[in-house]
Amino acid sequence: MISDELLAILQCPETRQPLRIAEGELIARLNGLIGGRRLTNRVGQKVETKFDGGLIREDDKVLFPIVDGIPILLIDDSIHLEQAEEGNRKGDA
């Protein structure tokens, strides 16, 4: 999906923290929330397109989606990861 060389230079556009590849389980949970129309991006818009993967910021608070193999490194399209935890606690994902 993303080469190690590219991953080494990618960083959060907001904080400049390093990014790492998200685990498949987290992506599946987020895609479940998307299917249920319960996942929103940074600006509060419902996310409608499921992710192929994601890049997680070093502080584990934000995910940047990967769609059609392309990392979307736009701050407004980022996902606050507490949504995944809230959905998991409710048993929704």
CNS distance restraints for C-alpha pairs under 8 A (distance, minus, plus):
assign (resid   1 and name CA) (resid  69 and name CA) 6.31 0.50 0.50
assign (resid   2 and name CA) (resid   6 and name CA) 6.54 0.50 0.50
assign (resid   2 and name CA) (resid   7 and name CA) 6.55 0.50 0.50
assign (resid   2 and name CA) (resid  69 and name CA) 7.86 0.50 0.50
assign (resid   3 and name CA) (resid   7 and name CA) 6.20 0.50 0.50
assign (resid   4 and name CA) (resid   8 and name CA) 6.09 0.50 0.50
assign (resid   5 and name CA) (resid   9 and name CA) 6.92 0.50 0.50
assign (resid   6 and name CA) (resid  10 and name CA) 6.30 0.50 0.50
assign (resid   7 and name CA) (resid  19 and name CA) 7.15 0.50 0.50
assign (resid   7 and name CA) (resid  20 and name CA) 7.11 0.50 0.50
assign (resid   8 and name CA) (resid  18 and name CA) 7.83 0.50 0.50
assign (resid  10 and name CA) (resid  18 and name CA) 6.69 0.50 0.50
assign (resid  10 and name CA) (resid  19 and name CA) 6.46 0.50 0.50
assign (resid  11 and name CA) (resid  16 and name CA) 5.17 0.50 0.50
assign (resid  11 and name CA) (resid  17 and name CA) 5.49 0.50 0.50
assign (resid  11 and name CA) (resid  18 and name CA) 4.64 0.50 0.50
assign (resid  11 and name CA) (resid  19 and name CA) 5.50 0.50 0.50
assign (resid  11 and name CA) (resid  57 and name CA) 7.81 0.50 0.50
assign (resid  12 and name CA) (resid  16 and name CA) 4.62 0.50 0.50
assign (resid  12 and name CA) (resid  17 and name CA) 5.29 0.50 0.50
assign (resid  12 and name CA) (resid  18 and name CA) 6.39 0.50 0.50
assign (resid  12 and name CA) (resid  19 and name CA) 6.60 0.50 0.50
assign (resid  12 and name CA) (resid  57 and name CA) 6.41 0.50 0.50
assign (resid  12 and name CA) (resid  73 and name CA) 7.23 0.50 0.50
assign (resid  13 and name CA) (resid  73 and name CA) 6.74 0.50 0.50
assign (resid  13 and name CA) (resid  74 and name CA) 7.28 0.50 0.50
assign (resid  13 and name CA) (resid  75 and name CA) 6.87 0.50 0.50
assign (resid  14 and name CA) (resid  75 and name CA) 6.73 0.50 0.50
assign (resid  17 and name CA) (resid  57 and name CA) 6.25 0.50 0.50
assign (resid  17 and name CA) (resid  58 and name CA) 5.85 0.50 0.50
assign (resid  17 and name CA) (resid  59 and name CA) 7.89 0.50 0.50
assign (resid  18 and name CA) (resid  57 and name CA) 6.14 0.50 0.50
assign (resid  18 and name CA) (resid  58 and name CA) 5.58 0.50 0.50
assign (resid  19 and name CA) (resid  55 and name CA) 5.68 0.50 0.50
assign (resid  19 and name CA) (resid  56 and name CA) 5.30 0.50 0.50
assign (resid  19 and name CA) (resid  57 and name CA) 4.67 0.50 0.50
assign (resid  19 and name CA) (resid  58 and name CA) 5.76 0.50 0.50
assign (resid  20 and name CA) (resid  55 and name CA) 5.27 0.50 0.50
assign (resid  20 and name CA) (resid  56 and name CA) 5.29 0.50 0.50
assign (resid  20 and name CA) (resid  57 and name CA) 6.72 0.50 0.50
assign (resid  20 and name CA) (resid  58 and name CA) 7.20 0.50 0.50
assign (resid  21 and name CA) (resid  53 and name CA) 7.56 0.50 0.50
assign (resid  21 and name CA) (resid  54 and name CA) 6.00 0.50 0.50
assign (resid  21 and name CA) (resid  55 and name CA) 4.74 0.50 0.50
assign (resid  21 and name CA) (resid  56 and name CA) 6.25 0.50 0.50
assign (resid  22 and name CA) (resid  26 and name CA) 6.73 0.50 0.50
assign (resid  22 and name CA) (resid  27 and name CA) 6.97 0.50 0.50
assign (resid  22 and name CA) (resid  53 and name CA) 6.60 0.50 0.50
assign (resid  22 and name CA) (resid  54 and name CA) 5.19 0.50 0.50
assign (resid  22 and name CA) (resid  55 and name CA) 5.49 0.50 0.50
assign (resid  22 and name CA) (resid  56 and name CA) 5.84 0.50 0.50
assign (resid  22 and name CA) (resid  63 and name CA) 7.96 0.50 0.50
assign (resid  23 and name CA) (resid  27 and name CA) 6.63 0.50 0.50
assign (resid  24 and name CA) (resid  28 and name CA) 6.13 0.50 0.50
assign (resid  24 and name CA) (resid  53 and name CA) 7.30 0.50 0.50
assign (resid  25 and name CA) (resid  29 and name CA) 6.24 0.50 0.50
assign (resid  26 and name CA) (resid  30 and name CA) 6.19 0.50 0.50
assign (resid  26 and name CA) (resid  84 and name CA) 7.56 0.50 0.50
assign (resid  27 and name CA) (resid  31 and name CA) 6.02 0.50 0.50
assign (resid  27 and name CA) (resid  51 and name CA) 6.87 0.50 0.50
assign (resid  27 and name CA) (resid  52 and name CA) 7.63 0.50 0.50
assign (resid  27 and name CA) (resid  53 and name CA) 6.01 0.50 0.50
assign (resid  27 and name CA) (resid  54 and name CA) 7.01 0.50 0.50
assign (resid  28 and name CA) (resid  32 and name CA) 6.13 0.50 0.50
assign (resid  29 and name CA) (resid  33 and name CA) 6.47 0.50 0.50
assign (resid  29 and name CA) (resid  84 and name CA) 6.62 0.50 0.50
assign (resid  29 and name CA) (resid  88 and name CA) 7.71 0.50 0.50
assign (resid  29 and name CA) (resid  93 and name CA) 5.13 0.50 0.50
assign (resid  30 and name CA) (resid  34 and name CA) 6.24 0.50 0.50
assign (resid  30 and name CA) (resid  39 and name CA) 7.21 0.50 0.50
assign (resid  30 and name CA) (resid  84 and name CA) 6.13 0.50 0.50
assign (resid  30 and name CA) (resid  93 and name CA) 7.45 0.50 0.50
assign (resid  31 and name CA) (resid  35 and name CA) 6.12 0.50 0.50
assign (resid  31 and name CA) (resid  50 and name CA) 5.37 0.50 0.50
assign (resid  31 and name CA) (resid  51 and name CA) 6.54 0.50 0.50
assign (resid  32 and name CA) (resid  36 and name CA) 6.33 0.50 0.50
assign (resid  32 and name CA) (resid  92 and name CA) 7.88 0.50 0.50
assign (resid  32 and name CA) (resid  93 and name CA) 5.37 0.50 0.50
assign (resid  33 and name CA) (resid  37 and name CA) 6.08 0.50 0.50
assign (resid  33 and name CA) (resid  38 and name CA) 5.08 0.50 0.50
assign (resid  33 and name CA) (resid  39 and name CA) 5.34 0.50 0.50
assign (resid  33 and name CA) (resid  84 and name CA) 7.81 0.50 0.50
assign (resid  33 and name CA) (resid  87 and name CA) 7.28 0.50 0.50
assign (resid  33 and name CA) (resid  92 and name CA) 7.43 0.50 0.50
assign (resid  33 and name CA) (resid  93 and name CA) 6.16 0.50 0.50
assign (resid  34 and name CA) (resid  38 and name CA) 5.88 0.50 0.50
assign (resid  34 and name CA) (resid  39 and name CA) 5.28 0.50 0.50
assign (resid  34 and name CA) (resid  46 and name CA) 7.90 0.50 0.50
assign (resid  34 and name CA) (resid  47 and name CA) 6.04 0.50 0.50
assign (resid  34 and name CA) (resid  48 and name CA) 6.04 0.50 0.50
assign (resid  34 and name CA) (resid  49 and name CA) 7.26 0.50 0.50
assign (resid  34 and name CA) (resid  50 and name CA) 6.47 0.50 0.50
assign (resid  35 and name CA) (resid  48 and name CA) 7.70 0.50 0.50
assign (resid  35 and name CA) (resid  50 and name CA) 7.82 0.50 0.50
assign (resid  37 and name CA) (resid  46 and name CA) 6.57 0.50 0.50
assign (resid  37 and name CA) (resid  47 and name CA) 7.20 0.50 0.50
assign (resid  37 and name CA) (resid  48 and name CA) 7.18 0.50 0.50
assign (resid  38 and name CA) (resid  46 and name CA) 6.99 0.50 0.50
assign (resid  39 and name CA) (resid  46 and name CA) 5.80 0.50 0.50
assign (resid  39 and name CA) (resid  47 and name CA) 5.69 0.50 0.50
assign (resid  39 and name CA) (resid  83 and name CA) 7.02 0.50 0.50
assign (resid  40 and name CA) (resid  44 and name CA) 5.21 0.50 0.50
assign (resid  40 and name CA) (resid  45 and name CA) 5.15 0.50 0.50
assign (resid  40 and name CA) (resid  46 and name CA) 4.37 0.50 0.50
assign (resid  40 and name CA) (resid  47 and name CA) 5.32 0.50 0.50
assign (resid  40 and name CA) (resid  79 and name CA) 6.93 0.50 0.50
assign (resid  41 and name CA) (resid  45 and name CA) 5.54 0.50 0.50
assign (resid  41 and name CA) (resid  46 and name CA) 6.54 0.50 0.50
assign (resid  41 and name CA) (resid  47 and name CA) 6.28 0.50 0.50
assign (resid  41 and name CA) (resid  76 and name CA) 6.67 0.50 0.50
assign (resid  41 and name CA) (resid  77 and name CA) 5.30 0.50 0.50
assign (resid  41 and name CA) (resid  78 and name CA) 5.60 0.50 0.50
assign (resid  41 and name CA) (resid  79 and name CA) 4.89 0.50 0.50
assign (resid  41 and name CA) (resid  80 and name CA) 7.21 0.50 0.50
assign (resid  42 and name CA) (resid  75 and name CA) 7.05 0.50 0.50
assign (resid  42 and name CA) (resid  76 and name CA) 5.04 0.50 0.50
assign (resid  42 and name CA) (resid  77 and name CA) 5.91 0.50 0.50
assign (resid  42 and name CA) (resid  78 and name CA) 5.47 0.50 0.50
assign (resid  42 and name CA) (resid  79 and name CA) 5.75 0.50 0.50
assign (resid  42 and name CA) (resid  80 and name CA) 6.74 0.50 0.50
assign (resid  43 and name CA) (resid  76 and name CA) 5.66 0.50 0.50
assign (resid  43 and name CA) (resid  77 and name CA) 7.49 0.50 0.50
assign (resid  49 and name CA) (resid  67 and name CA) 7.90 0.50 0.50
assign (resid  50 and name CA) (resid  67 and name CA) 7.44 0.50 0.50
assign (resid  51 and name CA) (resid  65 and name CA) 6.03 0.50 0.50
assign (resid  51 and name CA) (resid  66 and name CA) 5.73 0.50 0.50
assign (resid  51 and name CA) (resid  67 and name CA) 5.23 0.50 0.50
assign (resid  51 and name CA) (resid  68 and name CA) 7.88 0.50 0.50
assign (resid  52 and name CA) (resid  65 and name CA) 7.69 0.50 0.50
assign (resid  52 and name CA) (resid  66 and name CA) 5.55 0.50 0.50
assign (resid  52 and name CA) (resid  67 and name CA) 5.37 0.50 0.50
assign (resid  52 and name CA) (resid  68 and name CA) 6.47 0.50 0.50
assign (resid  52 and name CA) (resid  69 and name CA) 6.69 0.50 0.50
assign (resid  53 and name CA) (resid  65 and name CA) 6.18 0.50 0.50
assign (resid  53 and name CA) (resid  66 and name CA) 4.87 0.50 0.50
assign (resid  53 and name CA) (resid  67 and name CA) 7.09 0.50 0.50
assign (resid  53 and name CA) (resid  69 and name CA) 7.92 0.50 0.50
assign (resid  54 and name CA) (resid  63 and name CA) 6.14 0.50 0.50
assign (resid  54 and name CA) (resid  64 and name CA) 5.52 0.50 0.50
assign (resid  54 and name CA) (resid  65 and name CA) 4.33 0.50 0.50
assign (resid  54 and name CA) (resid  66 and name CA) 4.91 0.50 0.50
assign (resid  54 and name CA) (resid  71 and name CA) 7.27 0.50 0.50
assign (resid  55 and name CA) (resid  63 and name CA) 5.44 0.50 0.50
assign (resid  55 and name CA) (resid  64 and name CA) 5.08 0.50 0.50
assign (resid  55 and name CA) (resid  65 and name CA) 6.39 0.50 0.50
assign (resid  55 and name CA) (resid  66 and name CA) 7.30 0.50 0.50
assign (resid  55 and name CA) (resid  71 and name CA) 7.55 0.50 0.50
assign (resid  56 and name CA) (resid  60 and name CA) 6.06 0.50 0.50
assign (resid  56 and name CA) (resid  61 and name CA) 7.55 0.50 0.50
assign (resid  56 and name CA) (resid  62 and name CA) 5.86 0.50 0.50
assign (resid  56 and name CA) (resid  63 and name CA) 4.44 0.50 0.50
assign (resid  56 and name CA) (resid  64 and name CA) 6.42 0.50 0.50
assign (resid  57 and name CA) (resid  61 and name CA) 6.59 0.50 0.50
assign (resid  57 and name CA) (resid  62 and name CA) 5.55 0.50 0.50
assign (resid  57 and name CA) (resid  63 and name CA) 6.28 0.50 0.50
assign (resid  57 and name CA) (resid  64 and name CA) 7.97 0.50 0.50
assign (resid  60 and name CA) (resid  81 and name CA) 7.43 0.50 0.50
assign (resid  61 and name CA) (resid  80 and name CA) 5.92 0.50 0.50
assign (resid  61 and name CA) (resid  81 and name CA) 5.38 0.50 0.50
assign (resid  61 and name CA) (resid  82 and name CA) 7.13 0.50 0.50
assign (resid  62 and name CA) (resid  78 and name CA) 6.52 0.50 0.50
assign (resid  62 and name CA) (resid  79 and name CA) 5.55 0.50 0.50
assign (resid  62 and name CA) (resid  80 and name CA) 4.73 0.50 0.50
assign (resid  62 and name CA) (resid  81 and name CA) 5.49 0.50 0.50
assign (resid  63 and name CA) (resid  78 and name CA) 5.71 0.50 0.50
assign (resid  63 and name CA) (resid  79 and name CA) 5.09 0.50 0.50
assign (resid  63 and name CA) (resid  80 and name CA) 6.54 0.50 0.50
assign (resid  63 and name CA) (resid  81 and name CA) 6.57 0.50 0.50
assign (resid  64 and name CA) (resid  71 and name CA) 6.89 0.50 0.50
assign (resid  64 and name CA) (resid  72 and name CA) 5.95 0.50 0.50
assign (resid  64 and name CA) (resid  73 and name CA) 5.88 0.50 0.50
assign (resid  64 and name CA) (resid  74 and name CA) 7.62 0.50 0.50
assign (resid  64 and name CA) (resid  77 and name CA) 7.14 0.50 0.50
assign (resid  64 and name CA) (resid  78 and name CA) 4.80 0.50 0.50
assign (resid  64 and name CA) (resid  79 and name CA) 6.40 0.50 0.50
assign (resid  65 and name CA) (resid  71 and name CA) 5.98 0.50 0.50
assign (resid  65 and name CA) (resid  72 and name CA) 5.58 0.50 0.50
assign (resid  65 and name CA) (resid  73 and name CA) 7.69 0.50 0.50
assign (resid  65 and name CA) (resid  77 and name CA) 7.80 0.50 0.50
assign (resid  65 and name CA) (resid  78 and name CA) 6.87 0.50 0.50
assign (resid  65 and name CA) (resid  79 and name CA) 7.72 0.50 0.50
assign (resid  66 and name CA) (resid  70 and name CA) 5.20 0.50 0.50
assign (resid  66 and name CA) (resid  71 and name CA) 4.23 0.50 0.50
assign (resid  66 and name CA) (resid  72 and name CA) 5.87 0.50 0.50
assign (resid  67 and name CA) (resid  71 and name CA) 6.52 0.50 0.50
assign (resid  67 and name CA) (resid  72 and name CA) 7.20 0.50 0.50
assign (resid  72 and name CA) (resid  77 and name CA) 7.22 0.50 0.50
assign (resid  72 and name CA) (resid  78 and name CA) 7.94 0.50 0.50
assign (resid  73 and name CA) (resid  77 and name CA) 7.52 0.50 0.50
assign (resid  73 and name CA) (resid  78 and name CA) 7.37 0.50 0.50
assign (resid  74 and name CA) (resid  78 and name CA) 6.49 0.50 0.50
assign (resid  81 and name CA) (resid  85 and name CA) 6.89 0.50 0.50
assign (resid  82 and name CA) (resid  86 and name CA) 6.13 0.50 0.50
assign (resid  83 and name CA) (resid  87 and name CA) 6.10 0.50 0.50
assign (resid  84 and name CA) (resid  88 and name CA) 6.07 0.50 0.50
assign (resid  84 and name CA) (resid  93 and name CA) 7.90 0.50 0.50
assign (resid  85 and name CA) (resid  89 and name CA) 6.17 0.50 0.50
assign (resid  86 and name CA) (resid  90 and name CA) 6.34 0.50 0.50
assign (resid  87 and name CA) (resid  91 and name CA) 6.20 0.50 0.50
assign (resid  87 and name CA) (resid  92 and name CA) 5.17 0.50 0.50
assign (resid  87 and name CA) (resid  93 and name CA) 5.73 0.50 0.50
assign (resid  88 and name CA) (resid  92 and name CA) 6.01 0.50 0.50
assign (resid  88 and name CA) (resid  93 and name CA) 5.53 0.50 0.50
